[in-house]
Amino acid sequence: MNNIPLHGLLVVVALAATPTAGAGPLFIGGTFSGIASVRQLPLNFTPPHPMSYYEGATVTGSFEVFAPNPQPVSFSDSSFYNLGGWLSLSYTVSGETFTYLKESTRPPGSPSILILSPSGAGHALQSVFFATDWTNRYDGASIELSGMPGGLFEGIDVATLHFDPSQPLSMHTGMSSSAAEMRMDVDVRQFTVRSLNAVPEPAPAALLVLGLALLCASRWRVSRTGNPESKAPLQPLPAAAQSHADRGA
């Protein structure tokens, strides 16, 4: 191993620490903007603002979805509890901001839900619907992403749920607020979606390879320079310097 160059070992370390494309849970986020379409909720009180205050106004917002372990519900093969994950949505319209967060990362949090809708049966696109609750009639929010078959998942298998930035998507989102006595749907005109998966910490195997690389690099340097503990032999002084030293003695 004394003849293995250091740069070759660093390539091995980089490959060992690089995550497999598409591996890991779905973790995405993004922004959106569009036009509000609203209706008043039947809550029998006077809302803080009339619906005309929001209708047709520009909406901006953001979202984040983390779905590490979706589990099927008993009554549907396409609906899932987002166990251990979260859904967050924020909307700003007419100077007001409405925020929603549903997480089950710690008790007593209850999970958000997601529903897969495959293509076929008259539907050219597949879609994934993320929601804070099964029904968002009075308080809650949802976001739906639609794409070409295979662009978001395969078949109806939630384990294949993924985000592919090369695939075209469309988006729909909406929210309900009992405080504003309003249901708002957003006609999304612009949006962004990006992966939020962090670079993983080095796996134990990668750390082992790194240790071997450093060991080999050390041995390679020793093989070129000799034993680092031995002292270099003394060189004779030049004649002029030797004569000056003799006179000083």
Buried (B, 14 or more C-beta within 10 A) or exposed (E): EEEBEEEEBBEBBEEBBEEEEEEEBBBBBBBBBBBBBBBEBEEEEEBEEEBEBBBEBEBBBBBBBBBBBBEEBEEEEBBBBBBBBBBBBBBBBEEBEBEBBBBBEEEEEEBBBBBBBBBEEEEEBBBBBBBBBEEBEBBBBBBBBBBBBBBBBBEEEBEEBBBBEEEEBEBBBBBBBBEBBBBBBBEBEEBEBEBEBEEEEBEEEBBEBBEBBEEBBEEBEEEEEEEEEEEEEEEEEEEEEEEEEEEEE
